[in-house]
Amino acid sequence: MLLDLPASEQIALQNDPLLQAGLARSEALDADAVADGQLPDPKLRTGLYNLPLDDFDLSREPATQLRLGIQQAFPRGDTLLYKSRKTRAQASVERRRVQLERRKILREVRKTFLDIYYQVEAAKIIRSSRKLFESLTEITRVQYGSGGSSQQDVLRAELELSRLDDRITRIQAREETARARLSRWLGQAAWRALQPAMPELPAVPGKKAIEEALQNHPQILVRSAAIEVHQQAVAISKQQYKPGWMLGAEYRMRFGDHPDGSSRADMGAIMLTVDVPLFTGKRQDQRLAASQKRADAASLERADSWRKLRESLAMKAANKERLAERIQRYERRLLKEAEENAKAALQAYQSGTLEFTGLMKARITELDIKLQALKLRVDLLKTDAGLLYLAAGEEE
């Protein structure tokens, strides 16, 4: 089965463990957010108080009591609410990172696939040109046998054949290296033969449309979610200036009877504990200042990411425009001119008006221009892959 680009993208997205790990982390944080919004578990207390140690007689002393109590703590202010919101914001960070990783995978798979495609097609072009060089070698040998050329021409033709073989070997090495990179996402499927047609990418929006959509790029959304995390941390720090509460109730059972024979009454107690933040200079004030600085740093990091994305967009858009111009030049003029020049050189060599060196130079120039035209088309697709990484909709 031949491998094409859409199949490569699908396999990569289905098999990448980082995407699944990110989703698992986000689900774990969603569960943590529910738990973080709940009150602490109540505490049960029990104990035997005022027990005489000389005889351990429970009924001798009126003060001896068995106490059963319960306590419930209430954290400062709305700490639980903001703690839950902070954890939900952390879950959002993980989900945005999954979206960002998905775009990165698509971009890298596309570029790597295009690298392989170029090497495969370049090898085809060189092999096709090799047949022409073989024909030139035969022509040179015939002319050498009839005295129309020198032995040096024959040796030069054979040298060029060897150099073409070496170029094919180097291209195959680069192809295998690119396939090894692709196997990171595709496994053994990366070594399958490619579809011969030029790969196609989704339509690329215009520069203005991409720039307007950059605010929804996962890289920006990750930063925005991180800012939300730090803003909730600031809110939590502000709640630490409020008192914390703890309520408790006890049942106190008394042993024995009064001297007149009447039973001693059981007792109860209700307790209130208040945690009062009186000295805030070296704790609450410092933690609040640290939280605010972290939030400021997160905002600056988002601004830096925004700036880098706009810079990347400007560079890629300009590069795409120049590549399109060059491709037009090659397709309209250079390819045709190189072919005509090579044919004219062969005729001139056969008629004895051109040396063999000039003929070989014309053929090599034709080959190099064909390879360069292919590279330009592949580079344009790579640029489009980079623009699609910036464009909206790639995380869907």
Buried (B, 14 or more C-beta within 10 A) or exposed (E): EEBBBEBBBEBBBEBBEEBEEBEEBBEBBBEBBEEBBEEEEEEEEEEEEEBEEEEEEBEEBEEBBBBEBBBBBBBBBBBBBBBBBBBBBBBBBBBBBBBBBBBBBBBBBBBBBBBBBBBBBBBBBBEEBBEBBEEBBEBBBEBBEEEBBBEEBBEBBBEBBEEBEEBBEEBEEBBEBBBEBBBBBBEEBBBBEBBEEEBEBEEBBEBEEBBEBBEEBBBBBBBBBBBBBBBBBBBBBBBBEBEBBBBBBBBBEBBEEEEEEEEBEEEEEEEEEEBEEEEEEEEBBEBBEEBBEBBEEBBEBBEEBBEEBBEBBEEBBEBBEEBEEBBEEBEEEBBEBBBEBBEEBBEBBEEEEBBBEEBBBBBBBBBEBBBBBBBBBBBBBBBBBBBBBBBBEBBE
